[in-house]
Amino acid sequence: MPTPFAPAIVDAPLPYVAQLDPRSLAQVDLVVIHCTELPDLAAAREYGERVLYDSGTGNSGHYYIDRDGTVLRYVPDDRIAHHVRGMNRRAIGIELVNTGRFPHWLDSRHQAMDEPYTDVQIQALVALLNHLADELPALRHIAGHEDLDREQVPASDDPSLLVQRKLDPGPRFPWERVLAAVPLQRPPG
């Protein structure tokens, strides 16, 4: 049985991991919490495997936590995953499986994120965050994707309206519960 500071982590590297840029763990000072905004872990994996860049890589977090609390590592901590604009070099990305706004991400009529996170999912997240805080000496900060990517874009149903490009992890994410259980702080602002 894993302890609160050593979660069971299943290594499931993406096919292009070796093509992701390496980095020193000493520069990792931020964890970014995401939700997949997809129906399930299989869809998230399929999306993560898509090659989107000339480098032969795509978009992915480092860790994925399924609704049942299973923790998978798609990208090692010492590789730069593409999960948040402008912060990837210094950040670990953790994706929580949650439908979010799926499948109407940018439709102005469907911006609610109603699916709650499961208790076991949040317990696994807290265990992972504590483990990362123990393993990564510079890790001090935690933020939601929505905190770091504030861009507004035209709504898919009405381009005259603007919607937030990223809303994850969203209003159902239990920030108080998580922050009370980990040695990380949200950045000011």
C-alpha positions as CSV (number, residue, x, y, z in Angstrom):
1,M,0.0,0.0,0.0
2,P,1.5,3.3,-1.0
3,T,2.2,5.9,1.7
4,P,0.9,9.4,1.4
5,F,4.3,10.5,0.2
6,A,5.0,7.7,-2.2
7,P,2.1,7.1,-4.5
8,A,2.0,4.1,-6.8
9,I,3.1,5.5,-10.2
10,V,2.6,3.5,-13.4
11,D,5.2,4.4,-16.0
12,A,3.5,4.7,-19.4
13,P,5.9,6.8,-21.5
14,L,4.6,8.5,-24.7
15,P,6.3,7.2,-27.9
16,Y,8.1,10.4,-28.4
17,V,9.5,10.9,-24.9
18,A,13.1,10.7,-26.1
19,Q,12.5,13.6,-28.5
20,L,11.4,15.9,-25.7
21,D,14.1,18.3,-24.5
22,P,15.9,17.3,-21.3
23,R,16.1,19.7,-18.3
24,S,17.7,19.9,-15.0
25,L,15.3,19.0,-12.1
26,A,16.9,21.9,-10.2
27,Q,14.9,24.4,-12.4
28,V,11.5,22.8,-11.7
29,D,9.7,25.1,-9.3
30,L,6.1,24.9,-10.4
31,V,3.3,22.3,-10.7
32,V,0.5,23.1,-13.1
33,I,-2.9,21.4,-12.5
34,H,-4.9,20.6,-15.6
35,C,-8.0,18.6,-16.4
36,T,-8.1,16.6,-19.6
37,E,-11.4,18.0,-20.8
38,L,-11.9,14.6,-22.5
39,P,-14.3,11.7,-21.6
40,D,-11.7,9.2,-20.3
41,L,-8.1,8.2,-19.9
42,A,-8.0,6.4,-23.2
43,A,-9.0,9.6,-25.1
44,A,-6.4,11.6,-23.1
45,R,-3.7,9.0,-24.1
46,E,-4.7,9.1,-27.7
47,Y,-4.5,12.9,-27.7
48,G,-1.1,12.9,-25.9
49,E,0.3,10.5,-28.6
50,R,-0.6,12.9,-31.4
51,V,2.5,14.4,-33.1
52,L,1.8,18.1,-33.4
53,Y,5.2,19.7,-33.8
54,D,8.1,19.4,-36.3
55,S,10.2,17.9,-33.5
56,G,8.0,14.8,-33.6
57,T,6.3,15.6,-30.2
58,G,2.9,16.7,-29.1
59,N,1.0,18.1,-26.1
60,S,1.0,16.2,-22.8
61,G,1.3,16.5,-19.1
62,H,3.9,14.6,-17.1
63,Y,1.3,12.8,-14.9
64,Y,-2.3,11.7,-15.5
65,I,-4.6,10.8,-12.6
66,D,-7.7,8.8,-13.5
67,R,-11.0,9.0,-11.7
68,D,-10.1,5.8,-9.8
69,G,-6.9,7.4,-8.4
70,T,-4.5,5.5,-10.8
71,V,-1.4,7.7,-11.4
72,L,0.4,7.3,-14.7
73,R,3.6,9.0,-15.8
74,Y,3.6,9.8,-19.5
75,V,6.7,12.0,-19.4
76,P,9.6,11.8,-17.0
77,D,10.2,14.8,-14.7
78,D,13.6,15.5,-16.4
79,R,11.9,16.1,-19.8
80,I,10.0,19.2,-20.9
81,A,6.4,18.3,-21.7
82,H,4.2,20.7,-23.7
83,H,1.3,21.5,-21.4
84,V,1.2,25.2,-20.6
85,R,2.4,28.2,-22.8
86,G,5.6,29.8,-21.6
87,M,6.1,27.7,-18.4
88,N,7.0,24.3,-19.7
89,R,10.7,24.5,-18.9
90,R,10.1,25.1,-15.2
91,A,6.8,23.1,-14.7
92,I,5.5,19.7,-14.1
93,G,2.1,19.2,-15.7
94,I,-0.5,17.0,-13.9
95,E,-3.7,16.1,-15.8
96,L,-6.8,15.0,-13.9
97,V,-9.2,13.0,-16.0
98,N,-12.4,15.1,-16.1
99,T,-14.8,16.0,-18.9
100,G,-14.6,19.7,-18.3
101,R,-16.3,21.4,-21.3
102,F,-16.0,18.3,-23.6
103,P,-16.9,18.3,-26.4
104,H,-17.9,22.0,-26.7
105,W,-14.7,23.5,-25.4
106,L,-15.1,27.0,-26.9
107,D,-18.9,27.1,-27.4
108,S,-20.1,30.1,-25.4
109,R,-23.3,28.2,-24.3
110,H,-21.2,25.3,-22.8
111,Q,-18.6,26.9,-20.5
112,A,-19.7,25.2,-17.3
113,M,-17.4,22.6,-15.9
114,D,-19.8,20.5,-13.9
115,E,-18.1,17.1,-13.3
116,P,-16.7,16.9,-9.7
117,Y,-13.3,15.4,-9.1
118,T,-13.5,12.1,-7.2
119,D,-12.2,11.9,-3.6
120,V,-9.7,9.1,-4.6
121,Q,-8.5,11.2,-7.5
122,I,-7.8,14.2,-5.1
123,Q,-6.1,11.8,-2.6
124,A,-3.9,10.5,-5.3
125,L,-3.1,14.1,-6.4
126,V,-2.1,15.1,-2.8
127,A,0.1,12.0,-2.5
128,L,1.8,12.8,-5.8
129,L,2.3,16.5,-5.0
130,N,3.9,15.6,-1.6
131,H,6.1,13.0,-3.4
132,L,7.2,15.6,-6.0
133,A,7.9,18.2,-3.2
134,D,10.2,15.6,-1.6
135,E,11.9,14.7,-4.9
136,L,12.3,18.1,-6.5
137,P,14.4,20.6,-4.4
138,A,13.2,23.8,-6.0
139,L,9.5,22.9,-6.2
140,R,7.5,25.7,-4.4
141,H,4.6,26.7,-6.5
142,I,1.3,25.3,-7.7
143,A,-1.1,26.9,-10.2
144,G,-4.1,26.0,-12.3
145,H,-3.8,26.1,-16.1
146,E,-6.5,28.8,-16.0
147,D,-4.2,30.9,-13.8
148,L,-1.4,30.9,-16.4
149,D,-3.2,30.9,-19.7
150,R,-5.7,33.8,-19.6
151,E,-6.1,34.2,-23.3
152,Q,-9.6,34.8,-24.6
153,V,-10.6,33.5,-28.0
154,P,-13.6,33.8,-30.3
155,A,-16.4,31.4,-29.3
156,S,-17.0,28.6,-31.7
157,D,-20.7,29.3,-31.9
158,D,-20.5,33.1,-32.2
159,P,-17.1,34.6,-33.1
160,S,-18.3,38.0,-31.9
161,L,-18.1,36.6,-28.3
162,L,-14.9,35.8,-26.4
163,V,-14.4,32.8,-24.1
164,Q,-11.5,31.8,-21.9
165,R,-9.3,29.4,-23.9
166,K,-8.3,27.4,-20.7
167,L,-10.6,27.0,-17.7
168,D,-8.9,24.0,-16.1
169,P,-8.9,22.7,-13.5
170,G,-12.1,24.7,-13.1
171,P,-14.5,25.7,-10.4
172,R,-15.0,22.2,-9.0
173,F,-11.3,21.8,-8.2
174,P,-10.9,21.7,-4.3
175,W,-8.0,24.2,-4.0
176,E,-8.5,24.7,-0.2
177,R,-8.3,21.0,0.4
178,V,-5.2,20.5,-1.7
179,L,-3.3,23.5,-0.5
180,A,-4.0,22.5,3.2
181,A,-2.3,19.1,2.5
182,V,0.8,20.0,0.5
183,P,3.9,22.3,1.0
184,L,3.2,24.3,-2.1
185,Q,1.7,27.8,-2.6
186,R,-0.1,29.5,-5.4
187,P,1.9,32.3,-6.9
188,P,0.7,35.8,-6.1
189,G,-1.6,37.5,-8.5
